Every structure is written in C-alpha cells, then in structure tokens.
C-alpha cells in the first residue's frame, strides 16, 4: 500500500500562497480579497484611509491606526480626523511621514 500522506503534504501549498494565486488568477482586487489598507494621499495635507479597524492613538502630531495586516502611523503637525465611518476616514493637516509597522 502506498503512503499517500507524505505525497499530499509535499504537494500542498500554504494557504496564503494558494489564496494569493487564486486572487491573482481571478483578478480580484487585493484590497477586497485580503482587506488591505488603502491610503490615498493628496499632497501633504490630506489622506483618505480605507479598510482600517480602529484608532490606537490620536493627537495633533500623530495618528496611529490598526489595520487588518499591520499598524499604520501618520506623523505631522495639526493632524485632524475630519470624519470617519466603519470603512474609511479623512485626515487633514501637514503630513510629514507615513509608517507601517508589523
């Protein structure tokens, strides 16, 4: 009798790689498939953030957000959250840096 267990284990791909291949072949946008954060920056004065999970820290010089895949930090001066919903937010002020942390 053949040992099929070892053969299956060696052929099987990791779920992340398999999911990535399916998403690419179906041409599904990655933000929809993985819930990736989308940051649309207009100059240094405005940022629209989509697919965030929560606000970790909010001061006039730093806004730190939790996303599905990482933490995102905006650093600057006079930062203000103009509005936010469950899906998106608008940040205004002078944005000096945007950092992503694991």
N, C-alpha and C positions, 0 to 999 in steps of 0.2 A: 504494500500500500504506500502511495506517495505521501510525502509530508507537504501538504499544500499550505500549511500555516506560514512557514518561512517564506515561501514564494509570494504569498499575498502581502506579507509585511514588507518585502523588499520592493514590490511594485507600487504599493500605496504611497500617495503623495501626502504631504502635510495639508491639513485643512486650509491654512492660509494661502499656500501656493495653489491649491486646487481652486479655491474661491477666486483668487486673482486671475487665473487662467480662464475661468468661466466668465468673469466680468469683462475681461478683455475680448474674448471671442464673441460675446453678445453685444459688445459696445455699449454697455451700461455705464453711465457716468459714475465715477468713483465716489463722489460725494453721496450719491444715492445708495450705492451698494455698501459702503463702509461707514457712512456717517461722518466723513471727513469734514473738518472745519473749512469754511470758505471765508477768506478775508479779501474784501475789495477796498483798496486804499486809493483815495483821491488826494494826490499831493501829500503834504504833511499835516493836513488839517482835518481829515475826515476818514473814518473807517467804518465799513459795514461788515459785521461779523455774523455768519450764519452757522448753524449746527453746533452751537455751544451748549453746554449742560448747566453751567452755573457760574456765578460770580464769586471768586475766592477773596479778592481784595479790591477795594475801590477808594482811591484817593485822587487828588488833583494832579499827582505826578506819576501814578501807577495804577493800571487796571489789570488784574490777573484773573483769567478765566479758566475754567475746567472744560475741556472738550472730550470727546469720546476717546481720542487716541493720545492726547497729551495736555499739558498746561500751556496756555498762551499768555504772554505778558506784553502789554503796551506801556511804554515809558515815555514821558514827555512833560509838558507844562500845561496847566489849565485844562486837563482832560475832564471830559464830562460825558456821561451817558445820556444822550438826547432822548432816546426811547429804547425799550426792549420788549420783546414778546417771548413766547416759548421757543421760537425758532431763530430770531435774529435781533440784532441791536445796532444802533448807530452811535459811534463815539466821535466827539469833536474835540478840538484843542490842537496844540502843537505836538505832533507825534514824532519823537526822536528815534525810538527803537521799537522793534517787534521781536520778541524772543519766544522760542518754542522749547519747552523742557519736557523730558520724559516723565 
